Amino acid sequence: MSSVQSMIERRPPSVAHLFLSRVEATPGHEAYRYPAPVDEHAADGAPGAEQWRSLTWAQTAERVKAAAAGLMSLGIVSEDRVAISSSTRIEWIIADLGNMCAGAATTTVYPSTNADESAFILANAQCKAMFAENESQLAKTVAEKDKLPALEYVVLFDAPAGPVETAGLTVLTLAELEERGAAHLAEHPDAVDKAVEAIDKEQLATLIYTSGTTGRPKGVRLVHDCWAYEGLAQQESGLLRAEDVQFMWLPLSHVFGKTLISGQIATGHVMALDGRVDRIIHNLPVIRPTLMASAPRIFEKVYNGIAGRARAEGGAKYKIFMWAAGVAREYARVTQENRVATGRDSAPLALRVQHAIADRLVYAKIRAAFGGRLRGAVSGSAALAPEIGYFFKGAGVPVLEGYGLTETSAGSTVNRSEDFRVGTVGTALPGTEVRIAEDGEILLRGPGVMRGYHNLPEQTAEVLEPDGWFHTGDIGELDKDGYLRITDRKKDMFKTSGGKYVAPSEVEGKFKAICPFVSNILVIGNGRNYCTALIGLDEAVIMPWAAEHGLAGKSYAEVVADPAVHTLIEGFVKRLNTELQRWQTIKKFSLLPRDLDIEHGELTPSLKIKRPVVEKTYADAVAGMYAGTVEA
């Protein structure tokens, strides 16, 4: 057994144990950074101003223990469910670790979830208490209180501006909870330590409800051992390092963000938290992260934004960018192919010279926009178009694709910065097994796999075999070196009326790499005699183009309905079709009057398209693309 494997096998029972060990090992080291309002009465203060503050591990532990003891004073006991409904911020960390150190089980709720579905999750999990970000989250709960007989307490991160409706709930602020906890610890100083010591590795730690594309979400039961394993596996794989500064903006309600908390505790590196998506570009040069996790959509938007600005500047600048983008992709492909073949990142002299020139003209500016010292950006939750991956690799911004599901505590496979392969999701984390079933489905087994769906034994049995193998529902391939490539969702693949299989995500990914104006694309063709597409454009990129082409002053909906825009996108569709098999080609497409979004229920909180919802919403557009008789 290797030393890495041995360390993982000797893992502690829980992240609560890991956390207390981390605090003991490096109490004075910086743990977290977070933005906070500047006191407007201070010399440099101004209304609305912010500054970044820090917590050491010892300071974090003081707050976490106070929160845990506060929960105990409310009567929260082992495996009681305590929800968190909030955006990503330092208080989310305090609440989650407080839950864990009290022996409670965190139930995550996206703050964007509507009142009805929030109530379903809280009721299904039988939550006794919840942390709510603000009055808005409290109001959703109060409105559905009659469906929540088990819920007694709500703890607010932000103090209310005035009296609030409580519907009989006991409402207090996080500050008040921590005060209660401090008083409780004054009388019982070892209360939290004893609660942590009592945690069993198979005790429920977290219920995360899958967002799904249809029907009610299912609660995924993740025990303390899942998170302890994930923490050490991420550390020992080299994905996370003690010297890292990680920028965390992902929703911590999602398993991708949640699992990285475990890894950060294991390594002890700094995590800077700010979940405001509109602040990402502003925060990057301030934080200067060495590591950042993201959904592919962010990299697509960055690429589209760079290409769009270059196109707007026109002339030589646009030509230089397009040349540099091509060099980046070619350099990344060649060096990757040579590393696979020989173990070395080599390239022909002419290509190396071109790459060096492009680096000075273009790539250095891109790296600076990411803070200037990013050694890796971990991408997950959906597929990244390989062409975009090659572009960023060639530009010196390694996008390390990984793979996992809510049901596997997120982390199952990942690319490492020292040897990553674009187009794959890397190799298995230490302690996780991967195999491909006869029908091509990816199966996973390891300590991170869930213990089942909450109160759904039949649905659990459908995906989880008695010997621990989990059926992911994804189709993939393993190469001789153990690198996994995802080809499509098993349920998303379709067959045309001509009997040809189409993997829509493959076609969609190719189009995103070709067209700088696209935001979302949905390929359709199940049982049809040809493929079509619904396309949503990126407003931030298409509107400047429209203004320069005689469409200034028009709304987004008016712009996408204009024949000139249809002609523009048609050119990219024709280019896409040259790269596809005949049965994959897009014969017709429809531009959507607005982009897909979470608010209309068309995207999950992790930005995956809910295909049935979109097809139903735009059923008339789909029907129009299949009106009449067209040969396949």
Stockholm file with secondary structure:
# STOCKHOLM 1.0

chainA/1-632         MSSVQSMIERRPPSVAHLFLSRVEATPGHEAYRYPAPVDEHAADGAPGAEQWRSLTWAQTAERVKAAAAGLMSLGIVSEDRVAISSSTRIEWIIADLGNMCAGAATTTVYPSTNADESAFILANAQCKAMFAENESQLAKTVAEKDKLPALEYVVLFDAPAGPVETAGLTVLTLAELEERGAAHLAEHPDAVDKAVEAIDKEQLATLIYTSGTTGRPKGVRLVHDCWAYEGLAQQESGLLRAEDVQFMWLPLSHVFGKTLISGQIATGHVMALDGRVDRIIHNLPVIRPTLMASAPRIFEKVYNGIAGRARAEGGAKYKIFMWAAGVAREYARVTQENRVATGRDSAPLALRVQHAIADRLVYAKIRAAFGGRLRGAVSGSAALAPEIGYFFKGAGVPVLEGYGLTETSAGSTVNRSEDFRVGTVGTALPGTEVRIAEDGEILLRGPGVMRGYHNLPEQTAEVLEPDGWFHTGDIGELDKDGYLRITDRKKDMFKTSGGKYVAPSEVEGKFKAICPFVSNILVIGNGRNYCTALIGLDEAVIMPWAAEHGLAGKSYAEVVADPAVHTLIEGFVKRLNTELQRWQTIKKFSLLPRDLDIEHGELTPSLKIKRPVVEKTYADAVAGMYAGTVEA
#=GR chainA/1-632 SS CCHHHHHHHTCCSCHHHHHHHHHHHCTTSEEEEEEEECCTTSTTCCTTCEEEEEEEHHHHHHHHHHHHHHHHHTTCCTTCEEEEECCSSHHHHHHHHHHHHHTCEEEEECTTSCHHHHHHHHHHHTCSEEEESSHHHHHHHHHTGGGCTTCCEEEESSCCSSCCCCTTCEEEEHHHHHHHHHHHHHHCTTHHHHHHHTCCTTSEEEEEECCCSSSSCCEEEEEHHHHHHHHHHHHHTTSSCTTCEEEECSCTTSHHHHHHHHHHHHHTCEEEECCCGGGHHHHHHHHCCSEEEECHHHHHHHHHHHHHHHHHHCHHHHHHHHHHHHHHHHHHHHHHHHHHHHSSCCCCHHHHHHHHHHIIIIIHHHHHHTTSCCCEEEECSSCCCHHHHHHHHHTTCCEEEEECCGGGTSCSEECCTTSCCTTSCCEECTTCEEEECTTSEEEEESTTSCSCBTTCHHHHHHHBCTTSCEEEEEEEEECTTCCEEEEEETTTCEECTTSCEECHHHHHHHHHHHCTTEEEEEEECTTSSSEEEEEEECHHHHHHHHHHTTCTTCCHHHHHTSHHHHHHHHHHHHHHHTTSCGGGCEEEEEECSSCCCTTTTSBCTTCCBCHHHHHHHTHHHHHHHTCSCCCC
#=GC SS_cons         CCHHHHHHHTCCSCHHHHHHHHHHHCTTSEEEEEEEECCTTSTTCCTTCEEEEEEEHHHHHHHHHHHHHHHHHTTCCTTCEEEEECCSSHHHHHHHHHHHHHTCEEEEECTTSCHHHHHHHHHHHTCSEEEESSHHHHHHHHHTGGGCTTCCEEEESSCCSSCCCCTTCEEEEHHHHHHHHHHHHHHCTTHHHHHHHTCCTTSEEEEEECCCSSSSCCEEEEEHHHHHHHHHHHHHTTSSCTTCEEEECSCTTSHHHHHHHHHHHHHTCEEEECCCGGGHHHHHHHHCCSEEEECHHHHHHHHHHHHHHHHHHCHHHHHHHHHHHHHHHHHHHHHHHHHHHHSSCCCCHHHHHHHHHHIIIIIHHHHHHTTSCCCEEEECSSCCCHHHHHHHHHTTCCEEEEECCGGGTSCSEECCTTSCCTTSCCEECTTCEEEECTTSEEEEESTTSCSCBTTCHHHHHHHBCTTSCEEEEEEEEECTTCCEEEEEETTTCEECTTSCEECHHHHHHHHHHHCTTEEEEEEECTTSSSEEEEEEECHHHHHHHHHHTTCTTCCHHHHHTSHHHHHHHHHHHHHHHTTSCGGGCEEEEEECSSCCCTTTTSBCTTCCBCHHHHHHHTHHHHHHHTCSCCCC
//
